[in-house]
Amino acid sequence: MTGFIDPSKETFAKFREDGRPGPIHMLNLVRFKASATYEDGRIATGAEAYAAYGRESYPVFSGLGGRIVWRGNFELMLIGPDQERWDECFIAEYPSVEAFVEMIKDPVYRQAVKHRQAAVADSRLIRMMPSASGSGFGGDLATS
């Protein structure tokens, strides 16, 4: 099975078309390869390659106002395919769609993303609009 690593051109075009004002949250679910697959043949685990991606891309991400708003460790798939497991689970916040697009166009980021591509076996990247938190769920949140 081929994993999902990068967005398709069509999906990315939809992402850019909806440039609503305000921040976006990006839910990241990432599964690493046991061994990274670099085009130049260098040796690293998927986790090591993803860590390199984080180190090298962070200055661009944070410089554009990005921040990690939630991080968690995967434990068990209660509802969903049993074979899905995730090595990295986090939500990144960007000030706008434009900031995200600016990040992926940045030359430093474009070099760093090669580590991600070498590291990742499968991933999900889900764009979300931040909304109010509270003590309820189901669309009608009761605030605490």
N, C-alpha and C positions, 0 to 999 in steps of 0.2 A: 504494500500500500504506500502510495506517495503522500507525504504529509503536506500540510499547508504551511508555507514559509513566508511568501511575499504576496501582497494583494494583486489581483488581476488589474489590468489597465481599466477595464470597465468599472470594477468596483471602486477603484481609486478615483475615477472621474465622478462617480456618484458622491463619494466622500467630499470631494472639493466643491461640487455644485451646491451642497447644503452648507454654506458658510455662515450659518446663523451666528449672531453675536454671542459673546460670552464663552465661558470655559467648556471644554469637553473632557470627559473622562474616558480613558481607554483601558478596558479590562484586558489584561495580558495573561494568557495561559500558555506555558511553554514546556515542551518535553525535549530533552537533550538527546543527541546521539551518544552512544557509548564513546565513540572516537570521532572527533571533529574531522570534517573532510575539506581540507584546504586545497585549493588549486595548486599551490606551490609545494604541496607535499609535507608541510610542517606537521609535527606530531603534537597533539593535545587532546584532552578529553573534551567532550561537548561542554561540560560544566566550565572547564578552564577557558575555552574559546568564548563562551557567553560572558564570563567574568571580564575578559578582555574587551568585549563589546561594551559592557557597562562602564568600565574605566575610561575608555576612549570617547564614548558618546556623551557621557555625563556633562562635561563642560558646555557642550552645545545645547543639550536638553535643559539644563538649569539656567544657562545664559538667556534662553528665550522665555523663561518664566515657568518652565516645567517643574513638577515635583511629584513625588510618590505620595499618594494620599492613603493607601492601604496596601499591606503586604501580608500574606499568609502562607502557611505550609500545608500542602495537600496531604490529606490523611486517607480518605476513603470516598469512592464514588457511590453515594447512596442511591441516587437516581441518575441513570445515564449508562452508557456503554461501560461494561466491566473493564474492558481493555484500556480505557482512557485513564491516564494518570498524568500529573503535571509536576514538573520539577521547579518551576517558578510560577507564582501566582501573585499578581499585583495590579493595582489601578494607578495609572499615571494620569496626572492632570496637566492639561495644556491651556494657556489663556484663551486660545482660539484655534479654529481650524487653520487659519493662516500661519500661526506659530508652528503647528505640526508640519505643515507643508514646507515652511522655511527650514525646519530642522532637517528634513530628509533631502533637501537640496544642498545643504551645507557641505563643502568639500571634506571637512574633518569627519562629519557624520558618515558621508559616503564611503570613506575608508574604514571606519569603525564597523559599519554594517556587514562587511565581509566576514567578520568574526561571528556575527549572528547567523549568517547564512551557512557558515561551516559548522556551527554548533547545533542547530535546531533540526530535530526529526519531525516535529509537528507543533503547531501552535494555533491559537485562536486570538484574534485581536478584535475586540468588540467596542465600537464607539457608543458612548452613552451620554445623555444629558444629565448633569447633576440635578438632583431634586432634594426636597426636604427629607430629613430623617425624622423618625419618631418611634413610638412604641407599637404601632400597628403596621399592617401591610395590606396589600390588595387594592391599592389606589386611593383609599380613604384613610390616610395616616392620622392616627391620634397622636398629638404631640405630647411629650412629657413635660 
